[in-house]
Amino acid sequence: MFEYISAPEAAKKWGISERRVQKLCEDGRISGVAKFSRMWLIPKDAPKPVDGRIKGRKKGESK
């Protein structure tokens, strides 16, 4: 049997916002999540997804 935590608990654990956790769940970036009514249930041992957003480069920096 799996143990689950809520989005606010995952946000605190991973050091990111609750909204970001919800978005990761919506996008399927966290494996094993389940949605119960309006609440996301995240497996307690789920790893924090890698942040795939692109960071801007400084002016004059090459690829």
Residue, then its C-alpha position, 0 to 999 in steps of 0.5 A: m500500500f502506498e503512502y501519499i502526501s498532499a500538494p502543500e506537503a510536497a511543496k514544503k518538502w521540495g522547496i517550491s510553491e504549491r501551484r508549481v507542484q499542482k502544475l507538475c501533477e497536471d503535466g504528468r511530471i510526477s509518477g504515481v499521482a492520483k487526483f481525489s476530488r480537487m486534491w492531488l495525492i503524491p506518493k510520499d517517496a516520489p522524487k522532485p522532478v528536474d526543472g526543465r525550464i530554460k534559463g536565460r543566457k547573459k548577453g554575449e554568452s554563446k550556446 
